[in-house]
Amino acid sequence: MALPQLSIWQPGDGLRKIKYKYHVCLIVIFSVLIRLLFLTDRYLWCDEASSVLISRHSVDNLLFHAAFDVHPPLYYLLLHDWMILWGDSIAAVRSLSLLFGILTVVLVIALTRWLANERTALLAGWFAALMPMAVHYSQETRMYALMGMLTLAAALALMMWIKTPTHNRYLVAYALLMTFSFYTHYFTLFALIAHWIAVTILSCQSHKTACYLKLPGWWFANLAIAVAYLPWLPVLFNLLTHLAQLRAGNDIGWIPPVTWRDLPAMYWHFFTGNNGQGFPSFILWLAVGGFIGTVGRISLCNGEYERYQLILFCNLVIPVMLVFIISWWMPLFIDRYFFFSSLSIPPLLAVLLTRAKKAVCGFWFILFTLLFGYGSYHNNPE
């Protein structure tokens, strides 16, 4: 069933567009203001300080040091140039992530408008502006805001190709964005796996006129990503062969083993900015399971709009599930690594609310606004 188009705004197209752009501007301004709050109220923590120290080097030395870091170099290179322009004060180094965070809010609005309609886009933009994790990582001198922006843009490019598979320019954009993301964070691999699963499901649906897995453009795009990443593969292999040394140096050994509670707690963290330690486990399972189940049921429908939502749904679920399973042997289950997955929540939540009756939509809108606002406020230092 296709998502019903916006019907509550009846003025002419010109006036409607003015109203829409006005509300978009208000949301973007609000997202800037809330991210500027407390931006400099705390000192750089150790990972942020490491980002600044690596980025202070010349490009050659930066690449040398990044080869021994647990993250690829793209963010450090961008921060290097940013610091040349604006200096290395706390406000300066954190403002790069703030910029990525603002662009992500704009991207969420654009994606949701393409996916559904203007009303849904405004809801999604509001949630993206206020969501605790989105605010927090827009204020941190790390690569997570950049990775989130890149993978979300790649998801939009993939959706546009799914709609018009003859337009390979969308695949070119997808390959470029995913390559940049791979050079930003290694967990991009799980985003790519999520995309493959979504494309496979869509290819298997009987009503589709095109089997996307049989189209050469999809394979060439992924081959291009692999080829573009070849220069960094030796560094990655070297990293994987020295895991014992990384554990001894506390680079990865600090991550605690997972428990069954950690899975719903991760999604709870997406919404609230905390792990729900004050709630019984069954409350977390019910709340998270209800949301995931409802969104999943809609995303797996065979309608025109739902097939695009499936890409967002897979991005929300697949990376978290895969890393949760892997973490029983090698603990990797850390909330910030999944910030890119959490960015699927604003558009999916907005689509879910616009399907409800007006009174029900209003109730849940207020509830999630209070939930996100409370989480964003309490995630900031006193």
C-alpha positions as CSV (number, residue, x, y, z in Angstrom):
1,M,0.0,0.0,0.0
2,A,1.5,3.3,-1.1
3,L,1.9,6.1,1.5
4,P,-0.9,8.6,1.0
5,Q,0.2,11.9,-0.3
6,L,-0.1,15.0,1.8
7,S,-3.7,16.3,1.7
8,I,-4.1,18.7,4.6
9,W,-2.4,21.7,2.9
10,Q,-4.7,23.0,0.2
11,P,-3.2,26.4,-1.0
12,G,-1.7,26.7,-4.4
13,D,1.6,25.1,-5.2
14,G,3.6,28.3,-4.9
15,L,2.3,29.2,-1.5
16,R,2.7,25.6,-0.4
17,K,6.3,25.5,-1.4
18,I,7.0,28.8,0.4
19,K,5.4,27.3,3.6
20,Y,7.4,24.1,3.2
21,K,10.7,25.9,2.7
22,Y,9.9,28.2,5.7
23,H,9.4,25.2,7.9
24,V,12.5,23.5,6.6
25,C,14.5,26.7,7.4
26,L,13.1,26.7,11.0
27,I,14.0,23.1,11.5
28,V,17.5,23.7,10.2
29,I,18.0,26.8,12.4
30,F,16.7,24.9,15.4
31,S,19.1,22.0,14.7
32,V,22.0,24.5,14.5
33,L,21.0,26.1,17.8
34,I,20.6,22.9,19.7
35,R,24.0,21.6,18.5
36,L,25.7,24.8,19.5
37,L,24.5,24.5,23.0
38,F,27.2,23.0,25.3
39,L,29.5,22.7,22.3
40,T,32.5,23.9,24.3
41,D,31.4,23.1,27.8
42,R,33.5,20.0,28.2
43,Y,37.1,19.2,27.5
44,L,38.2,17.0,24.6
45,W,38.0,13.4,25.8
46,C,40.8,11.0,24.8
47,D,39.5,9.9,21.4
48,E,38.8,13.5,20.4
49,A,42.3,14.5,21.5
50,S,43.7,11.7,19.4
51,S,41.8,13.0,16.4
52,V,43.4,16.4,16.9
53,L,46.9,15.1,17.4
54,I,46.8,12.9,14.3
55,S,45.3,15.7,12.2
56,R,48.0,18.2,13.3
57,H,50.6,16.2,11.3
58,S,51.5,16.9,7.7
59,V,49.6,14.8,5.2
60,D,52.4,12.3,4.8
61,N,52.9,11.9,8.5
62,L,49.1,11.8,9.0
63,L,48.7,8.9,6.7
64,F,51.6,7.1,8.4
65,H,50.0,7.5,11.9
66,A,46.5,6.7,10.6
67,A,47.9,3.4,9.3
68,F,48.5,2.4,13.0
69,D,45.1,3.8,14.2
70,V,41.9,1.7,14.4
71,H,40.1,4.0,11.9
72,P,40.8,4.9,8.2
73,P,42.2,8.4,7.4
74,L,39.5,10.4,5.6
75,Y,38.1,12.2,8.6
76,Y,41.6,13.0,9.8
77,L,42.5,14.5,6.4
78,L,39.4,16.7,6.5
79,L,40.0,17.8,10.0
80,H,43.6,18.6,9.0
81,D,42.4,21.0,6.4
82,W,39.7,22.3,8.7
83,M,42.2,23.1,11.4
84,I,44.4,25.0,8.9
85,L,41.4,27.2,8.2
86,W,39.9,27.6,11.7
87,G,42.5,26.6,14.2
88,D,42.5,23.9,16.8
89,S,40.3,25.4,19.6
90,I,37.6,23.2,21.0
91,A,34.9,25.1,19.1
92,A,36.9,24.9,15.9
93,V,37.6,21.2,15.9
94,R,34.1,20.2,17.0
95,S,32.5,22.5,14.4
96,L,33.4,20.1,11.6
97,S,31.2,17.4,13.0
98,L,28.6,20.1,13.7
99,L,28.6,20.9,10.0
100,F,28.2,17.2,9.1
101,G,25.3,17.0,11.6
102,I,23.5,20.0,10.1
103,L,23.9,18.6,6.6
104,T,22.5,15.3,7.8
105,V,19.4,17.0,9.0
106,V,18.9,18.6,5.6
107,L,19.6,15.2,4.0
108,V,17.0,13.5,6.2
109,I,14.4,16.1,5.1
110,A,15.4,15.7,1.4
111,L,15.3,11.8,1.6
112,T,12.0,11.7,3.3
113,R,10.4,14.2,0.9
114,W,11.5,12.0,-2.0
115,L,10.4,8.9,-0.1
116,A,6.9,10.2,0.9
117,N,5.7,13.8,1.1
118,E,6.4,17.2,2.6
119,R,4.6,16.7,5.8
120,T,6.5,13.5,6.5
121,A,9.7,15.2,5.6
122,L,9.1,17.9,8.1
123,L,8.4,15.3,10.8
124,A,11.6,13.4,9.9
125,G,13.6,16.6,9.9
126,W,12.3,17.5,13.4
127,F,13.2,14.1,14.8
128,A,16.7,14.2,13.2
129,A,17.3,17.7,14.6
130,L,16.4,16.6,18.1
131,M,17.5,12.9,18.3
132,P,20.0,12.5,21.2
133,M,22.6,10.6,19.2
134,A,22.4,13.0,16.3
135,V,23.0,15.9,18.6
136,H,25.8,14.2,20.5
137,Y,27.9,13.2,17.6
138,S,27.5,16.6,16.0
139,Q,29.4,17.9,19.0
140,E,32.3,15.4,19.0
141,T,35.6,15.6,17.2
142,R,35.3,12.1,15.7
143,M,34.3,10.5,12.4
144,Y,30.8,9.3,13.3
145,A,28.9,12.3,12.0
146,L,30.7,12.1,8.7
147,M,30.1,8.4,8.3
148,G,26.4,8.8,9.1
149,M,26.0,11.5,6.5
150,L,27.8,9.5,3.9
151,T,25.9,6.3,4.4
152,L,22.6,8.1,4.5
153,A,23.4,9.8,1.3
154,A,24.4,6.5,-0.2
155,A,21.1,5.0,0.9
156,L,19.2,7.8,-0.9
157,A,21.3,7.2,-4.1
158,L,20.5,3.5,-3.9
159,M,16.8,4.2,-3.5
160,M,16.8,6.4,-6.5
161,W,18.5,3.7,-8.5
162,I,16.0,1.1,-7.3
163,K,13.2,3.4,-8.6
164,T,14.9,4.0,-12.0
165,P,17.5,1.2,-12.5
166,T,18.4,2.4,-16.0
167,H,19.9,5.6,-14.5
168,N,23.3,4.4,-13.6
169,R,24.4,7.9,-12.5
170,Y,22.8,7.1,-9.2
171,L,25.0,4.0,-8.9
172,V,28.1,6.2,-9.6
173,A,27.0,8.5,-6.7
174,Y,26.4,5.4,-4.5
175,A,29.8,4.0,-5.3
176,L,31.6,7.3,-4.5
177,L,29.7,7.8,-1.3
178,M,30.3,4.3,0.0
179,T,34.0,4.5,-0.9
180,F,34.3,7.7,1.1
181,S,32.5,6.1,4.0
182,F,34.8,3.1,3.8
183,Y,37.7,5.5,4.1
184,T,36.0,7.0,7.2
185,H,35.0,3.9,9.2
186,Y,35.4,0.2,8.8
187,F,31.8,-0.5,9.9
188,T,30.7,0.8,6.5
189,L,31.1,-2.9,5.6
190,F,27.9,-3.7,7.6
191,A,26.0,-0.9,5.8
192,L,27.1,-2.4,2.5
193,I,25.9,-5.9,3.7
194,A,22.5,-4.3,4.7
195,H,22.2,-2.8,1.2
196,W,23.0,-6.1,-0.4
197,I,20.3,-7.9,1.7
198,A,17.8,-5.2,0.8
199,V,18.6,-5.4,-2.9
200,T,18.4,-9.2,-2.7
201,I,14.9,-9.1,-1.1
202,L,13.7,-6.6,-3.7
203,S,15.1,-8.8,-6.5
204,C,13.2,-11.8,-5.1
205,Q,9.8,-10.1,-5.0
206,S,7.7,-11.5,-7.7
207,H,6.0,-8.3,-8.8
208,K,9.2,-6.5,-9.7
209,T,9.9,-5.9,-13.4
210,A,13.6,-5.8,-12.8
211,C,15.8,-8.2,-10.9
212,Y,18.4,-5.8,-9.5
213,L,20.9,-8.5,-8.9
214,K,21.0,-9.3,-12.6
215,L,21.8,-5.8,-13.6
216,P,25.5,-5.3,-14.4
217,G,25.5,-1.7,-13.0
218,W,25.0,-3.0,-9.5
219,W,27.9,-5.3,-9.8
220,F,30.1,-2.7,-11.4
221,A,29.3,-0.2,-8.6
222,N,30.4,-2.7,-6.0
223,L,33.5,-3.6,-8.0
224,A,34.4,0.1,-8.2
225,I,34.1,0.3,-4.4
226,A,36.4,-2.7,-3.9
227,V,39.0,-1.4,-6.4
228,A,38.9,2.1,-4.9
229,Y,39.6,0.6,-1.5
230,L,42.6,-1.5,-2.7
231,P,45.2,1.0,-1.6
232,W,44.0,0.8,2.0
233,L,43.6,-3.0,2.1
234,P,47.2,-3.7,3.3
235,V,46.6,-1.4,6.2
236,L,43.4,-3.2,7.1
237,F,45.0,-6.7,6.8
238,N,47.9,-5.5,9.0
239,L,45.3,-4.3,11.6
240,L,43.5,-7.6,11.5
241,T,46.8,-9.6,12.0
242,H,47.7,-7.5,15.1
243,L,44.5,-7.8,17.1
244,A,46.3,-9.3,20.0
245,Q,48.6,-6.2,20.2
246,L,45.6,-3.9,19.9
247,R,43.9,-5.7,22.8
248,A,47.1,-5.4,24.9
249,G,47.3,-1.7,24.1
250,N,43.6,-1.3,25.1
251,D,42.7,-0.1,21.6
252,I,39.9,-2.7,21.3
253,G,40.2,-4.8,24.5
254,W,38.2,-2.3,26.6
255,I,34.9,-3.3,24.9
256,P,32.9,-5.4,27.3
257,P,31.4,-8.8,26.4
258,V,27.8,-8.6,25.2
259,T,24.7,-9.8,27.1
260,W,21.2,-10.4,25.7
261,R,20.0,-7.2,27.3
262,D,22.5,-5.2,25.2
263,L,20.6,-5.8,22.0
264,P,17.4,-3.9,22.9
265,A,19.4,-1.5,25.0
266,M,21.3,-0.4,21.8
267,Y,18.0,0.6,20.2
268,W,16.8,2.2,23.4
269,H,20.1,4.2,23.3
270,F,19.2,5.4,19.8
271,F,16.0,6.9,21.1
272,T,17.0,8.2,24.5
273,G,20.8,8.5,24.6
274,N,21.1,6.1,27.5
275,N,21.0,2.3,27.9
276,G,17.8,2.1,29.9
277,Q,19.6,0.8,33.0
278,G,16.7,1.9,35.2
279,F,14.2,-0.3,33.3
280,P,13.7,-4.1,33.4
281,S,14.9,-6.0,30.4
282,F,11.4,-7.0,29.3
283,I,10.4,-3.4,29.0
284,L,13.3,-2.8,26.6
285,W,12.4,-5.9,24.6
286,L,8.7,-4.9,24.4
287,A,9.4,-1.3,23.4
288,V,12.1,-2.0,20.9
289,G,10.4,-5.1,19.5
290,G,7.2,-3.2,19.0
291,F,8.9,-0.4,17.0
292,I,11.1,-2.8,15.0
293,G,8.2,-5.1,14.3
294,T,5.8,-2.4,13.2
295,V,8.3,-0.7,10.9
296,G,9.5,-4.1,9.6
297,R,5.9,-5.1,8.7
298,I,5.5,-1.9,6.7
299,S,8.9,-2.1,5.1
300,L,8.3,-5.7,3.9
301,C,5.1,-4.8,2.1
302,N,5.0,-4.8,-1.7
303,G,3.9,-1.2,-2.2
304,E,5.7,1.4,-4.3
305,Y,7.0,3.3,-1.3
306,E,7.7,0.4,1.0
307,R,10.4,-1.1,-1.2
308,Y,12.5,2.1,-0.7
309,Q,11.8,2.0,3.1
310,L,13.3,-1.5,3.1
311,I,16.7,-0.1,2.5
312,L,16.4,2.1,5.6
313,F,15.0,-0.8,7.6
314,C,17.8,-3.1,6.7
315,N,20.3,-0.3,7.6
316,L,18.6,0.0,11.0
317,V,18.5,-3.8,11.8
318,I,21.2,-5.7,9.9
319,P,24.4,-4.0,11.1
320,V,23.3,-4.1,14.7
321,M,22.3,-7.8,14.5
322,L,25.5,-8.9,12.7
323,V,27.8,-7.1,15.1
324,F,25.8,-8.4,18.1
325,I,26.4,-11.9,16.9
326,I,30.1,-11.3,16.2
327,S,30.5,-9.7,19.6
328,W,29.9,-13.0,21.4
329,W,33.4,-14.0,20.1
330,M,35.0,-10.5,19.5
331,P,33.3,-7.7,21.5
332,L,32.6,-4.8,19.1
333,F,29.2,-3.7,20.3
334,I,29.6,0.0,21.0
335,D,26.8,2.5,20.4
336,R,28.8,5.1,18.5
337,Y,29.8,2.6,15.9
338,F,26.1,2.3,15.0
339,F,25.3,6.0,14.7
340,F,24.8,5.5,11.0
341,S,22.1,2.9,11.7
342,S,20.3,5.2,14.0
343,L,19.8,7.7,11.2
344,S,17.2,5.4,9.7
345,I,14.9,6.1,12.7
346,P,13.8,9.7,11.8
347,P,12.4,8.9,8.3
348,L,11.0,5.5,9.3
349,L,9.3,7.0,12.4
350,A,7.9,9.9,10.4
351,V,6.4,7.5,7.8
352,L,4.9,5.5,10.6
353,L,3.3,8.5,12.3
354,T,1.8,9.9,9.1
355,R,0.0,6.6,8.5
356,A,-1.8,7.0,11.8
357,K,-5.0,9.0,12.5
358,K,-4.4,12.7,13.3
359,A,-5.0,12.3,17.1
360,V,-2.8,9.3,17.3
361,C,-0.1,10.9,15.3
362,G,-0.2,14.0,17.5
363,F,0.1,11.9,20.7
364,W,3.2,10.0,19.4
365,F,4.7,13.1,18.0
366,I,4.6,14.8,21.4
367,L,5.8,11.6,23.1
368,F,8.9,11.2,20.8
369,T,9.6,14.9,20.9
370,L,9.7,14.8,24.7
371,L,11.7,11.6,24.7
372,F,14.3,13.0,22.2
373,G,14.4,16.3,24.0
374,Y,14.9,14.7,27.4
375,G,17.7,12.5,26.0
376,S,19.4,15.4,24.3
377,Y,19.3,17.5,27.4
378,H,20.6,14.8,29.7
379,N,23.4,13.8,27.3
380,N,25.0,17.2,27.7
381,P,27.3,18.0,30.7
382,E,26.0,20.0,33.6
